[in-house]
Amino acid sequence: ALTTAYKAAAATLKTHDLTGTRAKVHLVLDRSASMRPYYKDGSAQALAEQTLALAAHLDPEATVHVTFFSTELDGTGDLTLTDHENKIDELHAALGRMGRTSYHAAVEAVLAHHEKEAPGTPALVVFQTDGAPDAKTPATQALTDAAKNHPNVHFSFVAFGDPENKAFDYLRKLKTGNTSHFLAGETPKELTDQELYEGVLADWRP
């Protein structure tokens, strides 16, 4: 699966004139209670593998830092080319109960981790969620601060669930120049690698 995704990522990067671009890649996974089916059916693991295949082009270390969040930061881990099979399921299973959807906790955790990189290093954050933040003001504030203090970090939201869901109005109306969103639908695992990469990379120009 990684090889197929790797080829699709190469093609999509080329289409958007991003071949040879260097960036750290992060994956944020929502652990709110409504996400349970997406962990069960392998959608979260599939997205992680697609993100890793993309990182293999963008990051010489080919490592994806994974951040799990619900009411707060739930946990973190790393995916590499030699250690990714069932990794999301294992990490998720060890993290205890699933809570609400506090975007700001995840945004702050990603930025704190990225601060260890050389100043100015671009980052692409694939931020998966299946709903709106339950605390909109802190979420918007965290993203606004990120745009100002970490202009090289782009948050590419991937929304799992019914694209018509009013919850995604939050992403539709977000106007902080460091974000984009892609409505992946109710069966994200059925998207082709190319469709996912088109959605994730559509507005990212580091």
C-alpha positions in Angstrom: 0.0 0.0 0.0 2.9 2.4 0.8 4.4 1.9 -2.6 1.2 2.7 -4.4 0.6 5.8 -2.2 4.3 6.9 -2.7 3.8 6.9 -6.4 0.5 8.8 -6.2 2.1 11.3 -3.9 4.9 11.9 -6.4 2.4 12.5 -9.2 0.4 14.9 -7.1 3.4 16.9 -5.9 4.5 17.1 -9.5 1.1 18.5 -10.6 1.4 21.2 -8.0 5.0 22.1 -8.7 6.1 20.8 -5.3 8.6 18.1 -6.4 11.7 18.5 -4.3 10.0 20.5 -1.6 11.3 19.8 1.9 9.0 19.9 5.0 8.4 18.1 8.3 5.1 16.2 8.2 2.8 15.9 11.2 -0.4 13.9 11.5 -3.1 14.9 14.0 -5.8 12.4 14.8 -9.1 13.2 16.5 -10.0 10.8 19.3 -13.4 12.3 20.1 -16.0 9.5 20.9 -17.6 9.8 17.5 -14.4 8.7 15.8 -14.6 5.2 17.1 -15.9 3.7 13.8 -13.1 5.3 11.9 -10.5 3.6 14.1 -12.4 0.3 13.9 -12.6 0.2 10.1 -9.0 1.2 9.6 -9.6 4.7 8.2 -7.3 6.3 10.7 -4.5 3.8 10.0 -5.0 4.2 6.2 -4.7 8.0 6.5 -1.5 7.6 8.6 0.0 5.4 5.9 -0.9 7.9 3.1 0.6 10.6 5.2 3.8 8.6 5.7 4.1 7.9 2.0 3.9 11.7 1.4 6.5 12.3 4.1 8.9 10.0 2.3 9.0 12.7 -0.5 9.1 15.7 1.8 11.3 14.7 4.7 14.7 13.1 4.3 14.1 11.3 7.6 10.7 10.0 6.3 9.1 10.3 9.8 5.6 11.4 10.7 5.0 12.7 14.2 1.5 11.7 15.3 -0.5 13.7 17.8 -3.8 12.3 19.2 -6.2 14.7 20.8 -9.7 14.7 22.3 -10.6 16.9 25.3 -6.9 17.5 25.7 -3.6 16.1 24.2 -4.1 12.3 24.5 -0.7 11.1 23.3 1.9 11.2 20.6 4.0 8.7 18.6 6.1 8.4 15.4 5.5 6.5 12.2 8.5 5.5 10.1 9.0 3.4 7.0 10.1 0.4 9.1 7.5 0.9 11.9 4.0 1.8 10.7 1.9 -1.4 10.3 -1.0 -1.4 12.8 0.9 1.4 14.6 -2.1 3.8 14.9 -4.3 1.0 16.3 -1.7 0.1 18.9 -1.1 3.7 19.9 -4.8 4.5 20.0 -5.6 1.4 22.1 -3.1 2.4 24.7 -4.6 5.9 25.2 -7.7 5.3 27.3 -11.1 7.0 27.0 -12.1 9.1 24.1 -13.3 12.6 24.8 -14.4 15.8 23.1 -12.8 17.8 20.3 -10.3 20.4 21.5 -8.5 21.6 18.4 -6.4 24.1 20.3 -4.8 21.3 22.4 -3.6 19.6 19.2 -2.4 22.9 17.5 -0.4 23.9 20.5 1.2 20.4 20.9 2.2 20.3 17.2 3.8 23.8 17.4 5.7 22.9 20.6 7.1 19.8 18.9 8.0 21.7 15.7 9.9 24.4 17.6 12.7 21.8 18.0 13.4 22.2 14.3 15.7 24.8 12.7 13.9 28.2 12.6 12.0 28.6 9.3 11.6 24.8 8.6 8.3 24.4 6.8 5.8 21.9 8.2 2.7 20.3 6.7 0.2 19.2 9.4 -2.5 16.7 8.2 -5.1 17.5 10.8 -7.9 14.9 10.8 -11.2 15.5 12.5 -14.8 14.5 12.3 -16.4 17.6 13.7 -16.1 21.2 14.8 -14.0 22.2 17.8 -16.1 22.1 20.9 -14.4 25.3 22.0 -14.3 27.5 18.9 -12.7 30.6 20.4 -9.5 28.9 21.7 -9.3 26.9 18.4 -9.4 30.1 16.3 -7.0 31.8 18.6 -4.5 29.0 18.5 -4.6 28.9 14.7 -4.4 32.7 14.5 -1.4 32.8 16.8 0.2 29.9 14.7 -0.2 32.0 11.5 1.5 34.9 13.1 4.3 33.1 15.1 4.9 30.0 12.9 4.0 31.2 9.3 5.8 28.1 7.8 3.4 25.7 9.4 0.3 24.8 7.3 -2.7 23.0 8.8 -4.4 20.9 6.1 -7.7 19.7 7.7 -9.1 16.4 6.5 -12.7 16.1 7.6 -14.2 12.6 8.0 -18.0 12.4 7.8 -20.9 13.8 5.8 -19.7 16.8 3.8 -23.0 18.5 4.4 -22.6 18.3 8.2 -23.0 21.8 9.7 -20.1 21.0 12.0 -17.8 21.6 9.1 -19.0 25.2 8.7 -16.2 26.0 11.1 -13.6 24.8 8.6 -15.4 26.4 5.7 -15.4 29.8 7.4 -11.9 29.6 8.8 -9.9 32.6 7.4 -6.4 32.3 9.0 -4.1 32.0 5.9 -2.3 29.0 7.4 -5.2 26.5 6.9 -7.0 24.6 4.2 -9.6 21.9 4.4 -10.7 18.8 2.5 -14.0 17.1 3.1 -13.1 13.4 2.8 -16.7 12.1 3.1 -18.2 9.3 5.1 -16.0 6.5 3.7 -12.6 8.2 3.6 -10.9 4.8 3.3 -12.5 4.4 -0.2 -10.8 7.5 -1.6 -7.9 6.9 -4.0 -4.5 8.0 -2.8 -4.5 10.6 -5.5 -7.9 12.1 -4.3 -6.6 12.3 -0.8 -3.3 14.0 -1.8 -5.2 16.4 -4.1 -7.3 17.4 -1.1 -4.4 17.7 1.3 -2.0 19.6 -1.1 -4.5 21.8 -2.9 -3.6 25.0 -1.0 -0.2 24.3 0.4 2.6 26.4 -1.2 5.6 26.5 1.2 
